[in-house]
Each structure stands twice: as C-alpha cells, then as structure tokens.
Amino acid sequence: MKISDGFDARRLRPKGQSNWRLRLGAVFAALLALFGLLLSLAGGAALSGHSPALGELNTSPGGAAVLLVGGLLILWLGVWLWRRCRRRMREPLALNIASHLMKKHD
C-alpha cells in the first residue's frame, strides 16, 4: 500500500547553512600544517649539521631542537584542525531519520 499523502522527501535532507566558515578554517589549517612542516624541516636540517635556514635563530643545537619540536606541534595542530573542519563540513549531509529505521550494518 502506497501512502504518499503529505510526504516530502526534501524534509529528510534539511537545507544547511553556507559552510564558508568551515572552508576558510580548512584553508587556514592547511596553511598552518604547511608552516609547521617547513619549520620542523628547518629545525631538522639545522640539527643534522646543514647551514642554518633561519639565521641566528637555529645556530645552536638547542634552538634547532626547539624549532623541530615547535614545528611538529604546529603540524599536528594544523592536521587536527583540518580533519575537524572536513568532518564538520560533511556532517550536514546526514539524513534526518531515526537511526532504528536505517539499514543495519553488522
């Protein structure tokens, strides 16, 4: 028996707001990760004995180690923020339907 009285499929997928904020956040996070990668590469190059990439900032081994650790932390923060923004951008695509009515995946 087909009951189509008052059923509107568009109600299952609500119209979400614009996600420019999340897109800009993802771009910022990618730039942050790139900056962290470059900073950690500069610290690693200074630790391995190559010429200092940032002048007086990493001429000593202690300064180079600080650059390496700081760069890795900034890289981790950028990747974490980028993944969070990407996850939240895909979130509104979910259906507004009760979970017990969805197909079971065991």
Buried (B, 14 or more C-beta within 10 A) or exposed (E): EEEEEEEEEEEEEEEEEEBEEBEEBBEBBBEBBEBBBBBBBBBBBBBEEEEBBBEEBBEEEEBBBBBBEBBBEBBEBBBEBBEBBBEBBEEEEEEEEEEEEEEEEE
